[in-house]
Amino acid sequence: MTYDWCRWREASETALYGEAGFYRRPEGPAGHFRTSVHASPLFAGAVARLLVRTARELGTDSVALVDMGAGRGELLTGVLAALRDGDAAPGLTVRACAVEIAARPPGLDPAVEWCSEPPRGVRGLLFANEWLDNVPTEIAEVDPDGVPRYVLVRAADGAERLGDPVTGEDARWLSRWWPLTRPGERAEIGRPRDEAWASAVSSLAAGTAVAVDYAHVRAARPPFGTLTGFRGGREVPPVPDGGCDLTSHVALDSCAAAVEGEAELTDQRTALRELGVSGERPPLVQASTDPAGYVRALASAGEAAELTARGGLGDFGWLRQRVPEREGGYCPA
């Protein structure tokens, strides 16, 4: 980095996505934290069912599945396996596209395309699981005089100090989506995430776009922000030196407003239950009539319970936006 002190957005961009950035490491995100994708194959199965539903709504047997921030392709691998193993999508042709800045991992299914940007003009499902929380943002803090200022950070150790007042589009975003009033209050200015989401959704010619993430809405913003770091499965101080993940919760209501059309905000618990993932235990009588089946059903119920748990993964926000048919849409097989 050129300067000792800079704004958080620049520091995070370099720390996460620069040449030696955290997300270019060979171990991938799974080496440092566990998402719903890694928690259980039930999650990929639910996405597979959502893809089938999307294809039916589009009236087609050829759809795209675009995974934003694909890690090492775990979700796409799981969805393709679920489609092969199930009987809900006979004859469905899927173009699977992994969007990721890191190099294509060895051994990935050849059916998965590896892209640096989402393909444009496709019809199908765009899915962004814990992608938006890693889109870098500026951070603002209110000074003793009540003025929101950009927070500057030193990459070497994460030390902070206040910089210039927040102005322009960033100030307008704060005023609308995350008003700051008291000295010491902080906010992550989500405007870059709104823009990233709108751009991703615009790549679809028709279908459904879904963002899943740690989230909050305007009526319940955290007063001091949520910026933190993760490394090796542990939460650590957010130091933008490339040695840890840098993440903060997403203002999903703001992202929803950045895209025209129908939008639905819900939590993961509700969304997954609608897609057939339930944490209900199998009936005890099955233990005597079908012991092996009971054990499998019990394990599945435990995984489903984790995915839908209150205070955990079940509280994740789901933003679902439908994209009406656009002229020139296509989905090459």
Secondary structure as UniProt FT lines:
FT   STRAND          5..7
FT   HELIX           8..17
FT   TURN            19..20
FT   HELIX           22..24
FT   TURN            26..27
FT   HELIX           29..31
FT   HELIX           36..39
FT   HELIX           41..58
FT   STRAND          62..68
FT   TURN            71..73
FT   HELIX           74..85
FT   TURN            90..91
FT   STRAND          93..99
FT   TURN            106..107
FT   TURN            110..111
FT   STRAND          112..115
FT   STRAND          122..129
FT   HELIX           132..134
FT   STRAND          138..142
FT   TURN            144..145
FT   STRAND          148..154
FT   TURN            155..157
FT   STRAND          160..165
FT   HELIX           168..177
FT   TURN            183..184
FT   STRAND          186..189
FT   HELIX           191..202
FT   STRAND          204..213
FT   STRAND          215..216
FT   HELIX           218..220
FT   STRAND          228..231
FT   TURN            232..233
FT   STRAND          234..236
FT   STRAND          245..247
FT   STRAND          250..251
FT   HELIX           252..257
FT   STRAND          263..267
FT   HELIX           268..274
FT   TURN            275..276
FT   TURN            284..285
FT   HELIX           286..289
FT   HELIX           291..307
FT   TURN            310..312
FT   HELIX           313..315
FT   STRAND          317..323
FT   TURN            327..328
//
